[in-house]
Amino acid sequence: MKALVLNFFDRYAVRQRAGGPRLRFGVAWFVCLMAVLLSGSFAVTVLFAVAAGVAALQTAGAWRSRKVKVNQAVAGSGAALMTLAAWHGNRAVGVALLIVVVAAVLLGADTKIDRTTLGRGSFTRERLSSHLPIASATLRSCLFVGLAGAATVQVHRTDPMSFLYLVSVACVYDSGDYLVGSGSRRRIVGTIAGLIGVVVVVLAMTAIQPAPLKVDSDVRWLGLAMGLACPLGQLLASWTLPNARAKAPALRRLDSWLITAPACLVGLWILT
């Protein structure tokens, strides 16, 4: 059992690398988040649509570099589409998700839409079956970042203070994880540091009581759910890549949000 756990973390845990422009990019990302917080839901939508689209492109590109067939165009545009659709509501996100899935299966590795891709011959069982492995890699590259972006937009539409709570948890976790984890040989040290930072955020937010939360216990429960979701999102991001060390900077910028943003949105639905 111990060997299985160690093998799991060796395969999927993020290795924080010291040096490079990561710290500067992290500060720039936080500044952008604060700017869109004050600008409104549409600005949040645009920022996360761009981030999700680039993350999906890079993830699909990582698979492509391993000679795995994937539709990079569908992945990038699909993640951005799902995030943009969130500005209109949950039904629009559902429609966008359906469009992305159908496009991934019908197009396979094709990037052009014409009579060949949408003719009668496109819907044969043999052709669709041959596209399933390609569609799997394409959807693996875009679905999670697209849904995370959509959930983030919906959190801001619920209330800007809830968005601030989400931003605070994700950014503080990332900061602690990187600053401590990049200087340690043990991966778990960075995760613990990030979670300690999240506890501080939750305590501060309990005093503020961000809308629409009205009870201290609700603030704490939501903070606990988001905090635990941060490292799980990092593991999920590693699963979407060929391996945890594959280069996808935009995905790693959003990895802590992959489960945290949907958890925040669902938590707000349940608690309010």
C-alpha positions as CSV (number, residue, x, y, z in Angstrom):
1,M,0.0,0.0,0.0
2,K,2.8,2.4,0.9
3,A,4.6,1.6,-2.4
4,L,1.3,2.4,-4.3
5,V,0.9,5.8,-2.5
6,L,4.6,6.7,-3.1
7,N,4.3,5.7,-6.8
8,F,1.1,7.8,-7.2
9,F,2.7,10.9,-5.8
10,D,5.9,10.3,-7.7
11,R,3.9,10.2,-10.9
12,Y,1.4,13.0,-10.4
13,A,2.8,15.4,-7.7
14,V,4.0,18.7,-9.0
15,R,7.8,19.4,-8.7
16,Q,8.2,23.1,-8.0
17,R,11.3,24.4,-9.8
18,A,13.2,27.3,-8.3
19,G,14.3,30.2,-10.5
20,G,13.0,31.6,-13.7
21,P,10.1,34.1,-14.2
22,R,7.5,32.1,-12.2
23,L,7.4,34.5,-9.3
24,R,7.0,37.5,-11.5
25,F,4.3,35.7,-13.5
26,G,2.5,34.9,-10.2
27,V,2.5,38.5,-9.1
28,A,1.3,39.6,-12.6
29,W,-1.5,37.0,-12.4
30,F,-2.6,38.3,-9.0
31,V,-2.6,41.9,-10.3
32,C,-4.8,40.8,-13.2
33,L,-7.2,39.0,-10.8
34,M,-7.6,42.1,-8.6
35,A,-8.1,44.2,-11.7
36,V,-10.9,42.0,-13.1
37,L,-12.5,41.8,-9.6
38,L,-13.1,45.5,-9.7
39,S,-14.0,45.6,-13.4
40,G,-16.9,43.2,-13.4
41,S,-18.0,39.7,-14.5
42,F,-17.2,40.3,-18.2
43,A,-13.6,41.1,-17.5
44,V,-13.4,38.0,-15.3
45,T,-14.9,36.0,-18.2
46,V,-12.4,37.3,-20.8
47,L,-9.3,36.7,-18.5
48,F,-10.3,33.2,-17.7
49,A,-11.4,32.4,-21.3
50,V,-7.9,33.4,-22.5
51,A,-6.2,31.5,-19.6
52,A,-8.3,28.4,-20.1
53,G,-7.8,28.5,-23.9
54,V,-4.0,28.8,-23.6
55,A,-3.9,26.1,-20.9
56,A,-5.8,23.7,-23.2
57,L,-3.6,24.5,-26.2
58,Q,-0.5,23.8,-24.2
59,T,-1.9,20.6,-22.7
60,A,-2.9,19.3,-26.1
61,G,0.6,20.4,-27.4
62,A,2.2,18.3,-24.7
63,W,0.3,15.2,-25.9
64,R,1.2,16.1,-29.5
65,S,4.9,16.2,-28.7
66,R,4.5,12.6,-27.5
67,K,3.1,11.6,-30.9
68,V,-0.4,11.3,-29.5
69,K,-3.1,12.4,-32.0
70,V,-5.1,15.3,-30.6
71,N,-7.1,18.2,-32.0
72,Q,-5.3,21.2,-30.5
73,A,-7.7,23.7,-32.2
74,V,-10.8,22.1,-30.7
75,A,-9.1,21.8,-27.3
76,G,-8.1,25.5,-27.1
77,S,-11.3,26.9,-28.6
78,G,-13.5,24.5,-26.6
79,A,-12.0,25.6,-23.2
80,A,-12.4,29.2,-24.1
81,L,-16.0,28.7,-25.4
82,M,-17.1,27.0,-22.1
83,T,-15.7,29.9,-20.1
84,L,-17.3,32.5,-22.3
85,A,-20.6,30.7,-22.2
86,A,-20.6,31.0,-18.4
87,W,-21.3,34.7,-18.7
88,H,-24.8,33.8,-20.0
89,G,-25.5,31.2,-17.4
90,N,-25.3,27.5,-16.6
91,R,-27.5,26.4,-19.6
92,A,-25.1,28.1,-22.0
93,V,-22.2,26.2,-20.4
94,G,-24.1,23.0,-20.9
95,V,-24.7,23.8,-24.6
96,A,-21.1,24.8,-25.0
97,L,-19.9,21.5,-23.4
98,L,-22.1,19.5,-25.7
99,I,-20.8,21.4,-28.8
100,V,-17.2,20.7,-27.7
101,V,-17.8,17.0,-27.2
102,V,-19.6,16.6,-30.5
103,A,-16.8,18.5,-32.3
104,A,-14.1,16.4,-30.7
105,V,-15.8,13.2,-31.8
106,L,-16.8,14.3,-35.3
107,L,-13.6,16.1,-36.3
108,G,-11.0,13.8,-34.8
109,A,-7.7,15.3,-35.7
110,D,-9.2,17.4,-38.6
111,T,-9.1,21.1,-38.2
112,K,-11.2,22.1,-41.2
113,I,-15.0,21.8,-41.4
114,D,-16.2,20.9,-44.9
115,R,-18.3,18.3,-46.7
116,T,-15.8,15.6,-45.8
117,T,-16.1,16.1,-42.1
118,L,-19.8,16.8,-41.9
119,G,-21.1,14.7,-44.8
120,R,-23.1,11.5,-44.5
121,G,-19.9,9.5,-44.4
122,S,-18.8,11.4,-41.3
123,F,-21.4,9.6,-39.2
124,T,-20.4,6.0,-39.9
125,R,-19.7,3.8,-36.9
126,E,-16.2,3.0,-38.2
127,R,-15.2,6.6,-38.6
128,L,-16.6,7.7,-35.2
129,S,-14.9,4.7,-33.5
130,S,-11.6,5.7,-35.0
131,H,-12.0,9.2,-33.7
132,L,-12.7,8.2,-30.1
133,P,-9.0,7.9,-29.0
134,I,-8.3,11.3,-30.5
135,A,-11.5,12.8,-28.9
136,S,-10.4,11.4,-25.6
137,A,-7.1,13.2,-25.7
138,T,-8.7,16.4,-26.9
139,L,-11.4,16.4,-24.2
140,R,-8.8,15.4,-21.5
141,S,-6.9,18.6,-22.5
142,C,-9.8,21.0,-22.4
143,L,-12.7,19.9,-20.3
144,F,-11.3,20.5,-16.8
145,V,-9.8,23.9,-17.5
146,G,-12.9,24.9,-19.4
147,L,-15.2,23.9,-16.5
148,A,-12.9,25.5,-14.0
149,G,-13.0,28.8,-15.9
150,A,-16.8,28.6,-16.2
151,A,-17.2,27.9,-12.5
152,T,-14.9,30.9,-11.7
153,V,-17.1,33.2,-13.8
154,Q,-20.2,31.9,-12.1
155,V,-18.7,32.5,-8.6
156,H,-18.1,36.2,-9.6
157,R,-21.6,36.5,-10.9
158,T,-22.9,35.1,-7.6
159,D,-21.0,37.8,-5.7
160,P,-17.6,39.6,-6.1
161,M,-16.8,38.9,-2.4
162,S,-17.2,35.2,-3.0
163,F,-14.8,35.6,-6.0
164,L,-12.3,37.4,-3.7
165,Y,-12.6,34.5,-1.2
166,L,-11.8,32.0,-4.1
167,V,-8.9,34.1,-5.3
168,S,-7.5,34.5,-1.8
169,V,-7.5,30.7,-1.1
170,A,-6.1,29.7,-4.5
171,C,-3.4,32.4,-4.6
172,V,-2.3,32.0,-1.0
173,Y,-2.1,28.2,-1.5
174,D,0.0,28.6,-4.7
175,S,2.3,31.1,-3.0
176,G,3.0,28.9,0.0
177,D,3.3,25.8,-2.2
178,Y,5.8,27.4,-4.5
179,L,7.9,29.5,-2.0
180,V,8.4,26.5,0.4
181,G,8.0,23.6,-2.0
182,S,10.6,24.8,-4.5
183,G,13.3,24.7,-1.8
184,S,12.4,21.3,-0.3
185,R,13.2,17.8,-1.4
186,R,9.9,16.5,-0.1
187,R,6.8,17.4,-2.2
188,I,4.5,17.3,0.8
189,V,6.2,20.2,2.5
190,G,5.0,22.7,-0.1
191,T,1.5,21.4,0.1
192,I,1.5,21.7,3.9
193,A,2.8,25.3,3.7
194,G,0.0,26.2,1.2
195,L,-2.7,24.7,3.4
196,I,-1.4,26.6,6.4
197,G,-1.8,29.8,4.4
198,V,-5.3,28.8,3.5
199,V,-6.2,28.4,7.2
200,V,-5.0,32.0,7.8
201,V,-7.3,33.1,4.9
202,V,-10.3,31.2,6.2
203,L,-9.8,32.8,9.7
204,A,-9.6,36.3,8.1
205,M,-12.7,35.6,6.0
206,T,-14.6,34.4,8.9
207,A,-14.4,37.8,10.4
208,I,-15.3,39.5,7.1
209,Q,-18.1,37.0,6.2
210,P,-18.0,37.5,2.4
211,A,-21.4,37.7,0.8
212,P,-23.6,35.7,0.3
213,L,-22.3,33.7,3.2
214,K,-23.9,34.9,6.5
215,V,-22.8,32.3,9.1
216,D,-19.2,31.8,10.4
217,S,-19.5,28.0,10.0
218,D,-20.5,28.3,6.4
219,V,-17.4,30.4,5.7
220,R,-15.2,27.9,7.4
221,W,-16.8,24.9,5.7
222,L,-16.4,26.5,2.3
223,G,-12.8,27.5,3.0
224,L,-12.0,23.9,4.1
225,A,-13.5,22.5,0.9
226,M,-11.6,24.9,-1.3
227,G,-8.3,24.4,0.6
228,L,-8.4,20.6,0.3
229,A,-9.4,21.0,-3.4
230,C,-6.2,23.0,-4.2
231,P,-3.7,20.0,-4.1
232,L,-6.3,17.7,-5.7
233,G,-6.5,20.1,-8.6
234,Q,-2.7,19.9,-9.0
235,L,-2.9,16.1,-9.2
236,L,-5.8,16.4,-11.7
237,A,-3.7,18.7,-13.9
238,S,-0.8,16.2,-13.8
239,W,-3.3,13.5,-15.0
240,T,-4.3,15.6,-18.0
241,L,-0.7,15.8,-19.1
242,P,1.5,13.0,-20.5
243,N,3.4,13.2,-17.2
244,A,3.7,15.7,-14.2
245,R,6.9,17.2,-15.7
246,A,5.4,18.1,-19.1
247,K,5.7,21.8,-19.9
248,A,2.3,23.6,-19.7
249,P,2.8,26.9,-17.8
250,A,-0.7,28.2,-18.3
251,L,-2.2,24.9,-17.0
252,R,0.1,25.1,-13.9
253,R,-1.2,28.6,-13.4
254,L,-4.7,27.2,-13.2
255,D,-4.1,23.8,-11.7
256,S,-5.1,24.8,-8.1
257,W,-8.4,26.2,-9.6
258,L,-9.4,23.0,-11.4
259,I,-11.4,21.5,-8.5
260,T,-11.3,24.6,-6.1
261,A,-13.5,26.8,-8.4
262,P,-16.2,24.2,-9.0
263,A,-16.1,23.3,-5.2
264,C,-16.6,27.0,-4.4
265,L,-19.5,27.3,-6.8
266,V,-21.2,24.1,-5.5
267,G,-20.6,25.2,-1.9
268,L,-22.3,28.5,-2.5
269,W,-25.3,26.8,-4.1
270,I,-25.6,24.5,-1.0
271,L,-24.9,27.0,1.7
272,T,-27.0,30.0,0.4
